[in-house]
Amino acid sequence: MYKIFQKISLMLFMCLLFFSNIALAQKSGIYKKGWIDFNKNGKKDIYEDSTQPIDIRVANLLSQMAVDEKTCQCATLYGYKRVLRDEMPTPEWKNEIWKDGIANIDEELNGLKRTQYSYPFSKHAEAINTIQKWFIEETRLGIPVDFTNEGIHGLNHDRATPLPAPISIGSTWNKDLVNQAGEIVGLEAKVLGYTNVYAPILDVARDQRWGRVLECYGEDPYLVAELGKQMVNGIQSQGVASTLKHFAVYSVPKGGRDGNARTDPHVAPREMHQLFLYPFKEVIKECHPLGVMSSYNDWDGVPVSASHYFLTELLRGEFGFRGYVVSDSYAVEQVYAKHHVAVDNKDAVRQVAEAGLNVRTDFSAPEKYIQPLRELVKEGKLSMETLDRNVTDVLRVKFEMGLFDSPYVENPKMADKVVAVNTDDFVLKMAHESLVLLKNDEKLLPLDIKKLNNVLVTGPLAIDESAYVSRYGPQNLDITNVLEGIKNYVGNQANVDFEKGCEVVNANWPESEIIPTPLSDEEKQSIQKAVEKAEKSDVIIAVLGEDEKRCGESKSRTGLDLPGRQRDLLMALKETGKPIVLILINGQPLTINWADRYIPSILEAWFPNAKGGQAIAETIFGDYNPGGKLPITFPKSLGQIQLNFPYKPGSQSGQSTSGPNGYGKTQVVGALYPFGYGLSYTDFEYSNLSVSPKEQYAQGNIEVSVDIKNVGDCKGDEVVQLYVKDKVSSVISYVMQLRGFDRISLEPGKTKTVHFSIKPDDLQILDKNMNWTVEPGEFEVLLGSSSKDIRLKEQFVIKEIIEQ
């Protein structure tokens, strides 16, 4: 009996093997010379023909799709250990909802969740190919997947090239450098198998309390737009989609609160367009990004992700966006569960689909969106026309990215030769250029290593490494923290000692910010240990600020001073009488008023990249001259917020000291450090400002040039900033607006002529009827080293066109 059973089993196995081979042969047979038979019907359909126009290919594919297949192109499948349980396709996938396809898979095997496929890099590329192959070969129509991933400060992948936090990128004011950063992010994404990068963030950070300030380029819409253009162009130059976030009015949470409290931004319509929508409008118009992420906040009582006005009328109608829109996490669910403008989740699905949301992205199973979507279509509550419109955008992007012509990573082994290879110099350059010198009394910096015997490094941020690997960037990095950077630089030239002095926060922080508590005996002892070592040192390098747990997404702060006992440590060190260099590691502006008054030298390093410690050491010892500028205002007090640039006339005026409407002395006024501010070890002279022509019609450009001379004794960088002032306008305009900048490097005694073109769009305002227009009248060009350090001014006139 056993032998008979063996023979039957062998026959069954041979039959299965025979039919499996036939199936494999059929699937491998879909790959033709110059095209792929995605629908496996043995003929070249229009959508499979690369010579056909994309819109015709999209229409042909759409005509072949069933409702189940269309709805699957409207949802994200989050990657392994987020939602997806399997690293590789399994037979059970034929029973999952994505058997009919999926729009995209996010963060797949990127190493954020431990996986065997994130490294070596070629292994990841091969894994992505395997997953892509399943969707092409095992689904009826073979629609390829868009593999998405985060990338705001370097690609969010195990051991990829790290960038500093976006607020640091903003501090470089270097468009060429940001473009190169985008190219690196795009190239690494491409060779690893990612086809879409969620970057850049174009939010304008107007509230310094907000935890995500560190993820923005700054507070000024023009600066954000110009750097955003470079990042988008860099990413998309590598054949990878760039998805902008977060659209729209996301960065002004009420009261500086974040997370679940995110709602009700108090932003007037004109301010919304001129400040918060400006970067999106400009970047979409010039760079044509293929993706936009819709935010989960509302505006004026309407959730943005359920707003036809935002997602269709503005984004597509006015701005000309032709890509597809994904939702930020929970944006769809919150239409019902938080905002309560839908009767249930199914009604929320209907609202966002009708508004123009293409793909629901969330940390939950895709069927939670797909199934209600199918029911709505079946019940006639969502029109087929609306569904087709939403699916068309997704398919168009996939065609534009070439996924129907070359869906696989062509050479997986190339990833090992590309990712994080030969990028060290760039990483160090970006770390250097993001540093901002805030104070340097009596030219304490740069330190002369030859005159130092004992150096004390103190402060909890000297050894912290969390700030180098904050969210949405590379993981598992080889990090040089500040203490290591200084030790490596100094070597045996001097003795470098370390004492932490205090923790980042004390036990009852943040409550201690509103109810002060005395230092514990342990805290006093920790500070005293640092003081004792300081007394034996020639210089103190205090590294203070915030770690990754004190700022970031959903981590808005109640106060903005140095957290915990860090100021106590700094005050105790000051009593030693030894010179102090304060290094700030932080993600948002800090109200360091005491330090600004009493500490001679302060260097802002933000959240640096993996080489931040090396860059800081080289800077404080003079091998590099810092030239970064602040992309955001430092207030003196929380009571001043909002305190930003640009601003309206009178909105930042000091307090009246006399007059019929009252007077008093009840407030501290002015910024601690203004927008665009940053010092250098050298000095620059501005001269020969030229503005031509002095009279121009609204359709013409104004050409500006200025000579910049390094009049100091060392090489340095200057960020030349051009501002424009509309002297009289039909509605109140900003006091002045940034409309040009250029970072230049000059040897001592050298001069460079810097050129700018002021275009008609740079002079536009929203008039009384909310129309963008260039009004005739007088304008002023202001050139300077910051928004408060204006060196030269000149006027020009926009002439009125007289109808004949």
ABEGO torsion letter per residue (X at the ends): XAAAAAAAAAAAAAAAAAAAAAAAAAAAAABBBGBBBAAGAGBBBAAABAABBAAAAAAAAAAABBAAAAAAAABBBBBBGAABABABBBAAAAABAAAAEBABBBGBGAGABBBAAAOBAAAAAAAAAAAAAAAAAABAAGBBBBBBBBAABEBBBBGBBBBBBAAAAAAAGBAAAAAAAAAAAAAAAAAAGBABBBOBBABBBABAABAAAAABAEABAAAAAAAAAAAAAAAAAAGBBBBBOBOBGAABBBGGBBEAABBGBBBBAAAAAAAAAAAAAAAAAAAGBABBBBBABBBGGBBAAABAAAAAAAAAAAAGBABBBBBBBGAAAAAAAAAGABABAAAAAAAAAAAGBABBBBABBAAAAAAAAAAAAAAGABBAAAAAAAAAAAAAAAAAAGAAABABBABAAAAAAABGBGAAAAAAAAAAAABBBABBBGGAOBBBAAABABBBBBEAAAABAAAAABBGBBBGBBBBBAAAAAAAAAEAABBBBBBAGBBABBAAOAAAAABBBBBBAAAAAAAAAAAAAAAABABBBBBBEBBAAABEBGABBABABBBEAAAAAAAAAAAAGBBBBBBBBBABBBBBAAAAAABABBBBAEBBBAAAAAAAAAAAAGABBBABBBABBBBABAAAOBBBOBBBBGAABBBBABEAAEBEBABBBEBABBBGBEBBABBBBBBGBBBOBABBBAABBBBBBBBBBBABABBBBBBBBBBBBBABBABBBBABBBAEBBBBBBBBGBBBBBBBBBBAAAABBBBAAGBBBBBBEBBBBBBBABAABBABBBBBBBBBBBBX
